[in-house]
């Protein structure tokens, strides 16, 4: 049963806008694409791990494009004596988080893990994955977590520093 507007309400005299159904949203890909690099498929405006249909066209996903270009969306630095001594354990933690996140979101991936004298640097394809790494490190091992103020993607990657001595 539909509600009837009150005749005295100011909105009663204004016409209702027509409801438009957008067939194509600007900036989105046409349906049924498949990434030749990782095998992810594009359906209903999202990249998923579901198998693409046989008639899907090939289109490189944003994560594979970032990996190929080397432009990270996030950088996580793990520094301090603890990071240097327990680097294997910390890397396993980050890999486990990535595996869990990537299972649901194909665009969340680790690009590179580099170790040096100061600690570990991890580059990722998605800024929220970098933030997840920082939260997990602080929960599991405490330490000090610093994140640069939020930026637009055009200004550069999200930078997170986790440190424990």
CORLINRA-V430650 format. One record per backbone hydrogen bond with DSSP energy under -1.0 kcal/mol. NH is the residue of the N-H (numbers start at 1). CO is the residue of the C=O. If there is no record, write none. Layout:
nh/co
NH/CO
NH/CO
This chain:
nh/co
12/9
28/25
33/42
34/57
35/40
39/35
41/48
42/33
43/46
46/43
48/41
56/53
57/32
59/34
65/61
66/62
67/63
68/64
69/65
70/66
73/124
74/124
75/158
76/122
77/160
78/120
79/162
80/118
82/164
84/80
85/81
86/82
90/86
91/87
92/88
93/89
94/90
95/91
96/92
97/93
98/94
99/95
100/96
101/97
102/98
103/99
105/101
108/105
111/123
112/123
114/121
116/119
120/78
121/114
122/76
123/112
124/74
125/109
130/126
131/127
132/128
133/129
134/130
135/131
136/132
137/133
138/134
139/135
140/136
141/137
142/138
144/163
146/161
148/159
155/152
158/73
160/75
161/146
162/77
163/144
164/79
